[in-house]
Amino acid sequence: MALTGLDIYKLLPKTNCGDCGVPTCLAFAMALAGKKTSLDKCPHVSAQAKEALDGASAPPIHLVTVGTGDNKVEIGNETVLFRHEQTFYHQTGIAVEISDNLSADEIAKRAKHIQGLEFDRVGKKVRINLIAIRDKSGKPDTFANAVKTVSSASALPLVLISSNPAVMESGVKLVADKKPLLYGANAENYAAMAELAKKYNAPLGIVGKTLDELADITPKITAMGVKDLVIDPGTKELPKLLADITQIRRLALKKTFRPLGFPIIVFTPDGVDAMTETIFAATFIAKYSGIVVLKGSELWQMLPLVTIRQNIYTDPQKPIQVESKVYPIGQVTDNSPVLVTTNFSLTYFTVGPEVEGSKVPSYILVVNTEGMSVLTAYAADKFNEKIITKALNEHSVAQKVKHKKVVIPGYIAALSGKLEAESGWQVMVGPREASALPSFLKNVWK
């Protein structure tokens, strides 16, 4: 049973030194009980207390890392059921599967294609994260050759899929330094698979027929010294799988049920069309899956999946922002118009394409509004005449154009008089909607 804040407080040094970043030991104990901090933040805790508190301080869902370096994928360590309660921290890893019974050329071609599945969305690079290699041949040499080919063709982390320990070892020994996820442990082979994971210092994926079976296997594996586990409920029917995953998350977070306190891996079902597969994957990106493995890799499948993932895992309290500066669109001159907008990423990436589409080279002055949209920033007094004037001066806009005209969004037309008085610039009121900018720039701007 999880320790209460008072139970934890009794084991702390009670110095109220603040070295942990919290004013008092009691406050730190309460934060630790609520899984909002970690025990290592306290530099003065005794070894005896640390041993007693390790269980209480451990996250309810274990953090697992697949891969190394810049491409590594971290999953787990989540603390809430719903994003609005706090935030989600580690994005779902999206993997695409390759079968080892394909030809070497086909495997290399598919691996390079998956490696290239990267998109630019609202100023950020979003991509597919992993390649899963499935043992369909049952032959160690065939599987090893497939792993070697994929590893040479792509730098993405790997998921190795086989329930045969001999086949699995033939592959993992070639790429152990890349820390692949070994998937395929079950009630029959978990001891041998755990030994492999321990030998090669790799995370281990476990599949169970039921949640009870999973909860029975994981303590046996952790007792063998393998702590980095990823679990699969094994269900293929979407409604039942959704219920199982939700139950795992609730048990881990609400009951601190350690046998199921691990990130989840889900595989799209066999025999479904690409659209159904995409819907299935999107469902489990939204609902608690740490890794989703697909068979299809079409661009039209991947883009909606990385989009929904980006939306879900963007901290709602920290809007995506672009850098506050002057952005030239097209071949600008000293006669080009100057348009003002906020640094809310979605606003900028709505305005920018419309200006580009107008074929009127223009400057866009992005003002730091702490990531707020036009009306929100205006209402919060983060997009006023003083702030806009400061941006005009800081970014030396007057040195870029020979006119002194600036275009503001139509939604803040009421600001035009104050901005003229504050800045000394002539203010033109632009359209309310970005879609009207091409017509405005062609017909109204002079």
C-alpha positions as CSV (number, residue, x, y, z in Angstrom):
1,M,0.0,0.0,0.0
2,A,1.3,3.5,-0.9
3,L,2.7,5.6,2.0
4,T,0.8,8.8,3.0
5,G,2.4,12.2,3.1
6,L,2.7,11.9,6.9
7,D,4.3,8.4,6.7
8,I,6.9,9.8,4.3
9,Y,7.5,13.0,6.4
10,K,8.4,10.8,9.4
11,L,11.4,9.4,7.4
12,L,12.7,12.7,6.1
13,P,15.4,14.7,7.9
14,K,12.9,17.5,8.9
15,T,15.5,20.3,8.4
16,N,13.2,22.4,6.2
17,C,16.4,23.5,4.3
18,G,14.6,24.0,1.0
19,D,17.4,22.3,-1.0
20,C,14.8,20.1,-2.6
21,G,13.1,23.1,-4.1
22,V,10.2,23.0,-1.7
23,P,10.1,25.2,1.4
24,T,9.4,22.5,4.0
25,C,10.0,18.8,4.5
26,L,6.2,18.3,5.0
27,A,5.4,20.0,1.7
28,F,8.1,17.8,0.0
29,A,6.5,14.7,1.6
30,M,3.1,15.6,0.3
31,A,4.5,16.2,-3.2
32,L,6.3,12.9,-3.0
33,A,3.2,11.0,-2.0
34,G,1.3,12.7,-4.9
35,K,4.0,11.5,-7.3
36,K,4.8,15.2,-8.2
37,T,8.5,15.0,-7.3
38,S,11.1,12.3,-6.7
39,L,13.2,11.3,-3.7
40,D,16.5,12.2,-5.3
41,K,15.6,15.9,-5.0
42,C,16.4,15.6,-1.3
43,P,20.2,15.5,-0.8
44,H,20.0,14.8,2.9
45,V,17.8,11.7,3.1
46,S,19.4,8.9,5.0
47,A,20.3,5.6,3.4
48,Q,17.8,3.8,5.7
49,A,15.0,6.2,4.8
50,K,15.9,6.0,1.1
51,E,15.5,2.2,1.2
52,A,12.1,2.5,2.9
53,L,10.9,5.3,0.6
54,D,12.1,4.0,-2.7
55,G,8.8,2.2,-3.4
56,A,6.8,5.3,-2.4
57,S,8.9,7.6,-4.6
58,A,8.9,5.4,-7.7
59,P,6.6,6.7,-10.4
60,P,3.3,4.7,-10.7
61,I,4.2,3.9,-14.3
62,H,7.8,2.9,-14.9
63,L,9.9,5.0,-17.4
64,V,11.3,2.8,-20.2
65,T,13.8,4.0,-22.8
66,V,14.1,2.3,-26.2
67,G,17.1,3.2,-28.3
68,T,19.9,5.6,-27.6
69,G,21.1,9.1,-28.5
70,D,18.9,11.7,-30.2
71,N,16.5,9.0,-31.6
72,K,15.7,7.3,-28.3
73,V,12.1,6.9,-27.3
74,E,11.0,7.3,-23.7
75,I,7.6,5.9,-22.6
76,G,5.8,5.7,-19.3
77,N,6.2,7.8,-16.2
78,E,2.8,9.3,-16.7
79,T,0.9,10.6,-13.7
80,V,-2.7,11.4,-14.8
81,L,-5.6,9.8,-16.6
82,F,-6.6,13.0,-18.3
83,R,-4.4,15.7,-19.8
84,H,-6.3,18.6,-18.3
85,E,-5.4,17.2,-14.8
86,Q,-1.8,18.1,-15.4
87,T,-0.2,17.0,-18.7
88,F,1.1,14.0,-20.5
89,Y,4.9,13.8,-20.6
90,H,6.1,11.1,-23.0
91,Q,4.6,10.8,-26.5
92,T,3.4,7.5,-27.9
93,G,6.1,5.9,-30.0
94,I,4.8,5.1,-33.5
95,A,6.4,2.0,-35.0
96,V,6.1,0.4,-38.4
97,E,6.6,-3.3,-38.8
98,I,8.8,-5.2,-41.3
99,S,8.7,-9.0,-41.7
100,D,11.9,-10.9,-41.8
101,N,10.7,-13.1,-44.7
102,L,11.0,-10.3,-47.2
103,S,14.0,-10.1,-49.5
104,A,17.0,-8.1,-48.3
105,D,16.3,-5.4,-50.9
106,E,12.6,-5.1,-49.9
107,I,13.6,-4.9,-46.2
108,A,16.2,-2.1,-46.9
109,K,13.8,-0.2,-49.1
110,R,11.1,-0.3,-46.5
111,A,13.4,0.7,-43.7
112,K,14.6,3.7,-45.6
113,H,11.0,4.7,-46.3
114,I,10.1,4.5,-42.7
115,Q,13.3,6.5,-41.8
116,G,12.0,9.2,-44.1
117,L,8.5,9.5,-42.5
118,E,9.1,13.0,-41.1
119,F,6.7,16.0,-41.3
120,D,7.0,19.7,-40.6
121,R,3.9,20.7,-38.6
122,V,3.4,24.2,-37.0
123,G,7.1,24.7,-37.0
124,K,8.1,21.4,-35.4
125,K,9.5,18.2,-36.9
126,V,7.2,15.2,-36.2
127,R,8.1,11.7,-37.2
128,I,7.7,8.0,-36.9
129,N,9.9,6.7,-34.1
130,L,10.7,3.0,-34.4
131,I,11.0,0.1,-36.7
132,A,9.6,-3.3,-35.6
133,I,11.1,-6.4,-37.1
134,R,8.9,-9.5,-36.8
135,D,10.1,-13.1,-36.9
136,K,7.9,-14.8,-39.4
137,S,10.5,-17.2,-40.7
138,G,11.3,-18.9,-37.4
139,K,14.9,-19.1,-38.5
140,P,17.7,-17.4,-36.5
141,D,19.8,-16.6,-39.5
142,T,16.9,-15.1,-41.5
143,F,15.9,-12.9,-38.5
144,A,19.5,-11.9,-37.9
145,N,20.0,-10.8,-41.5
146,A,16.8,-8.8,-41.4
147,V,17.9,-7.0,-38.2
148,K,21.3,-6.3,-39.7
149,T,19.8,-4.9,-42.9
150,V,17.3,-2.6,-41.0
151,S,20.0,-1.4,-38.7
152,S,22.3,-0.5,-41.6
153,A,19.5,1.3,-43.5
154,S,18.0,3.3,-40.6
155,A,19.0,5.0,-37.4
156,L,15.6,4.5,-35.7
157,P,15.3,2.4,-32.5
158,L,14.2,-1.2,-33.0
159,V,11.5,-3.4,-31.7
160,L,12.5,-7.1,-32.1
161,I,9.5,-9.4,-32.2
162,S,9.8,-13.1,-31.6
163,S,8.7,-15.6,-28.9
164,N,11.6,-17.9,-29.7
165,P,14.6,-17.1,-27.4
166,A,17.1,-18.5,-29.9
167,V,15.7,-16.4,-32.8
168,M,15.6,-13.4,-30.5
169,E,19.2,-13.7,-29.4
170,S,20.4,-14.0,-33.0
171,G,19.0,-10.5,-33.6
172,V,19.6,-8.7,-30.4
173,K,23.3,-9.6,-30.2
174,L,23.9,-7.6,-33.4
175,V,22.2,-4.4,-32.2
176,A,22.5,-4.6,-28.4
177,D,24.3,-1.3,-28.3
178,K,21.2,0.3,-29.8
179,K,19.1,-0.9,-26.9
180,P,16.2,-2.5,-28.8
181,L,12.9,-3.5,-27.2
182,L,12.7,-7.3,-27.1
183,Y,9.0,-8.3,-27.5
184,G,7.6,-11.7,-27.1
185,A,7.9,-12.8,-23.5
186,N,4.8,-14.8,-22.2
187,A,3.8,-17.2,-19.5
188,E,5.7,-20.1,-21.2
189,N,9.0,-18.4,-22.1
190,Y,9.4,-15.5,-19.8
191,A,12.4,-16.9,-17.9
192,A,14.5,-17.4,-21.0
193,M,13.4,-14.0,-22.5
194,A,14.2,-12.2,-19.2
195,E,17.7,-13.7,-19.2
196,L,18.2,-12.3,-22.7
197,A,17.0,-8.9,-21.7
198,K,19.3,-9.0,-18.7
199,K,22.3,-10.2,-20.7
200,Y,21.9,-7.5,-23.3
201,N,20.6,-4.8,-21.0
202,A,17.5,-4.3,-23.1
203,P,13.9,-3.5,-22.2
204,L,11.5,-6.5,-22.5
205,G,8.0,-6.7,-23.9
206,I,5.5,-9.1,-22.3
207,V,2.2,-10.3,-23.7
208,G,-0.5,-11.9,-21.5
209,K,-3.7,-13.6,-22.3
210,T,-5.4,-11.7,-19.5
211,L,-4.6,-8.9,-17.1
212,D,-4.3,-11.4,-14.3
213,E,-1.7,-13.4,-16.3
214,L,0.3,-10.2,-16.9
215,A,0.1,-9.2,-13.3
216,D,1.5,-12.7,-12.4
217,I,4.4,-12.6,-14.9
218,T,5.8,-9.1,-14.3
219,P,6.8,-9.6,-10.6
220,K,8.6,-12.8,-11.6
221,I,10.6,-11.0,-14.2
222,T,11.4,-8.0,-12.0
223,A,12.6,-10.4,-9.4
224,M,15.1,-11.7,-11.9
225,G,16.6,-8.2,-12.2
226,V,14.8,-6.9,-15.3
227,K,13.0,-3.7,-14.4
228,D,12.4,-2.1,-17.9
229,L,9.2,-3.8,-19.0
230,V,6.5,-3.0,-21.6
231,I,3.2,-4.9,-21.4
232,D,0.7,-6.0,-24.0
233,P,-2.8,-7.1,-22.8
234,G,-2.9,-9.3,-25.9
235,T,-6.5,-8.5,-26.8
236,K,-7.2,-7.8,-30.5
237,E,-10.8,-6.7,-30.3
238,L,-10.9,-2.9,-30.0
239,P,-13.6,-2.4,-27.4
240,K,-12.1,-5.1,-25.0
241,L,-8.5,-3.8,-25.6
242,L,-9.6,-0.2,-24.9
243,A,-11.2,-1.4,-21.6
244,D,-8.1,-3.4,-20.6
245,I,-5.7,-0.5,-21.3
246,T,-7.9,1.9,-19.4
247,Q,-8.1,-0.5,-16.5
248,I,-4.3,-0.9,-16.5
249,R,-3.8,2.9,-16.4
250,R,-6.4,3.3,-13.5
251,L,-4.8,0.5,-11.5
252,A,-1.4,1.9,-11.9
253,L,-2.3,5.5,-11.1
254,K,-5.2,5.2,-8.7
255,K,-4.2,2.0,-6.8
256,T,-0.4,2.2,-7.3
257,F,-0.6,-1.5,-8.5
258,R,3.0,-2.2,-9.3
259,P,2.5,-5.4,-11.3
260,L,0.8,-3.4,-14.0
261,G,2.7,-0.1,-13.6
262,F,4.5,-0.3,-16.9
263,P,4.0,1.4,-20.3
264,I,1.8,-0.4,-22.9
265,I,2.5,-1.6,-26.4
266,V,-0.3,-2.2,-28.9
267,F,-0.3,-3.9,-32.3
268,T,-2.8,-3.1,-35.0
269,P,-4.9,-6.3,-35.9
270,D,-4.2,-8.5,-38.9
271,G,-6.5,-8.5,-41.9
272,V,-7.9,-4.9,-41.6
273,D,-7.8,-2.3,-44.3
274,A,-5.4,0.7,-44.0
275,M,-8.2,3.1,-43.0
276,T,-9.3,0.8,-40.2
277,E,-5.7,0.3,-39.1
278,T,-5.2,4.1,-38.9
279,I,-8.3,4.5,-36.8
280,F,-7.2,1.7,-34.5
281,A,-3.8,3.3,-34.0
282,A,-5.3,6.8,-33.4
283,T,-7.5,5.4,-30.7
284,F,-4.6,4.0,-28.8
285,I,-2.4,7.1,-29.2
286,A,-5.3,8.9,-27.6
287,K,-5.8,6.3,-24.9
288,Y,-2.7,5.4,-23.1
289,S,-0.5,3.3,-25.4
290,G,3.2,3.8,-25.0
291,I,4.0,2.3,-28.4
292,V,1.7,1.6,-31.3
293,V,2.9,-0.8,-34.0
294,L,1.4,-0.6,-37.5
295,K,1.8,-2.7,-40.6
296,G,1.0,0.1,-43.1
297,S,3.3,3.1,-43.7
298,E,1.5,5.2,-46.3
299,L,2.0,9.0,-45.9
300,W,-1.7,9.5,-45.6
301,Q,-1.8,7.1,-42.7
302,M,1.2,8.6,-40.8
303,L,0.3,12.3,-41.1
304,P,-3.0,12.1,-39.1
305,L,-1.3,9.9,-36.5
306,V,1.6,12.3,-35.8
307,T,-0.8,15.1,-35.8
308,I,-3.2,13.7,-33.2
309,R,-0.2,12.7,-31.1
310,Q,1.3,16.2,-31.3
311,N,-2.1,17.7,-30.3
312,I,-2.6,15.3,-27.3
313,Y,1.0,15.6,-26.0
314,T,1.2,19.4,-26.3
315,D,1.0,20.8,-22.7
316,P,-2.3,22.7,-22.6
317,Q,-0.7,25.1,-20.2
318,K,2.2,25.8,-22.6
319,P,1.0,26.7,-26.1
320,I,3.3,26.1,-29.0
321,Q,5.1,29.3,-29.8
322,V,7.3,30.6,-32.7
323,E,10.2,32.9,-32.2
324,S,9.4,36.6,-31.8
325,K,11.1,38.3,-34.8
326,V,10.5,39.6,-38.3
327,Y,9.8,36.9,-40.9
328,P,10.3,37.9,-44.6
329,I,7.9,36.1,-46.9
330,G,9.0,36.1,-50.5
331,Q,11.5,38.5,-52.2
332,V,10.9,41.5,-49.8
333,T,12.0,45.0,-50.5
334,D,11.9,48.3,-48.6
335,N,8.4,48.8,-50.0
336,S,7.0,45.6,-48.7
337,P,4.1,45.7,-46.2
338,V,4.6,44.9,-42.5
339,L,2.0,42.8,-40.9
340,V,1.8,42.2,-37.1
341,T,0.6,39.0,-35.5
342,T,1.2,37.0,-32.3
343,N,3.7,34.3,-31.6
344,F,1.0,31.6,-31.1
345,S,2.2,28.9,-33.5
346,L,-1.1,28.2,-35.0
347,T,-1.8,31.9,-35.7
348,Y,1.6,32.3,-37.4
349,F,1.2,29.2,-39.5
350,T,-2.2,30.3,-40.6
351,V,-1.1,33.8,-41.5
352,G,2.2,32.8,-43.2
353,P,0.7,30.6,-46.0
354,E,-2.0,33.1,-46.8
355,V,0.7,35.9,-47.2
356,E,2.8,33.5,-49.3
357,G,-0.2,32.6,-51.5
358,S,-0.9,36.3,-52.2
359,K,2.4,36.6,-54.1
360,V,2.9,40.0,-52.4
361,P,6.3,39.9,-50.7
362,S,5.7,41.0,-47.1
363,Y,7.3,41.1,-43.6
364,I,5.5,39.5,-40.7
365,L,6.4,40.9,-37.3
366,V,5.7,38.3,-34.7
367,V,5.2,39.8,-31.3
368,N,5.9,37.9,-28.1
369,T,2.4,37.3,-26.6
370,E,3.4,34.3,-24.5
371,G,1.9,32.0,-27.0
372,M,-1.6,33.5,-27.0
373,S,-3.7,34.0,-30.1
374,V,-4.8,37.5,-31.2
375,L,-8.0,38.0,-29.3
376,T,-6.8,36.1,-26.2
377,A,-3.6,38.2,-26.1
378,Y,-5.5,41.4,-26.6
379,A,-8.0,40.5,-23.8
380,A,-5.0,39.6,-21.5
381,D,-3.3,42.9,-22.3
382,K,-0.4,41.0,-23.8
383,F,-0.9,42.5,-27.3
384,N,-1.2,46.2,-26.7
385,E,0.3,49.4,-28.2
386,K,3.3,49.4,-25.9
387,I,4.2,45.7,-26.6
388,I,3.8,46.1,-30.4
389,T,5.9,49.3,-30.4
390,K,8.6,47.6,-28.3
391,A,8.7,44.8,-30.9
392,L,8.9,47.3,-33.8
393,N,11.9,48.9,-32.1
394,E,13.6,45.8,-30.9
395,H,13.5,44.2,-34.3
396,S,14.5,47.4,-36.2
397,V,11.6,47.2,-38.5
398,A,12.1,50.9,-39.5
399,Q,15.4,49.9,-41.0
400,K,13.8,47.3,-43.3
401,V,11.2,49.5,-45.0
402,K,11.2,53.1,-46.1
403,H,7.5,53.6,-45.3
404,K,6.1,53.7,-41.8
405,K,3.0,51.7,-42.2
406,V,2.0,48.7,-40.2
407,V,-1.0,46.3,-40.6
408,I,-2.7,45.0,-37.5
409,P,-5.3,42.2,-37.4
410,G,-8.9,43.4,-37.8
411,Y,-9.9,41.9,-34.5
412,I,-7.9,44.6,-32.7
413,A,-9.0,47.5,-34.8
414,A,-9.7,49.4,-31.6
415,L,-6.0,49.5,-30.9
416,S,-5.1,51.5,-34.0
417,G,-5.3,55.0,-32.6
418,K,-3.3,54.2,-29.5
419,L,-0.7,52.3,-31.5
420,E,-0.2,55.3,-33.9
421,A,0.2,57.6,-30.9
422,E,2.7,55.3,-29.2
423,S,4.8,54.2,-32.1
424,G,4.6,57.0,-34.6
425,W,3.7,54.5,-37.3
426,Q,0.6,54.8,-39.6
427,V,-1.6,51.9,-38.7
428,M,-3.7,50.1,-41.3
429,V,-6.4,47.7,-40.1
430,G,-6.2,44.4,-41.9
431,P,-8.9,41.7,-42.2
432,R,-10.2,39.7,-39.3
433,E,-9.5,36.4,-40.9
434,A,-6.2,35.3,-42.4
435,S,-8.0,33.9,-45.5
436,A,-8.8,37.5,-46.5
437,L,-5.2,38.6,-46.5
438,P,-4.4,37.9,-50.2
439,S,-7.2,40.1,-51.3
440,F,-6.2,42.8,-48.8
441,L,-2.6,42.8,-49.9
442,K,-3.5,43.0,-53.6
443,N,-6.3,45.5,-53.4
444,V,-6.0,47.6,-50.2
445,W,-2.3,47.8,-49.3
446,K,-0.5,50.7,-51.0
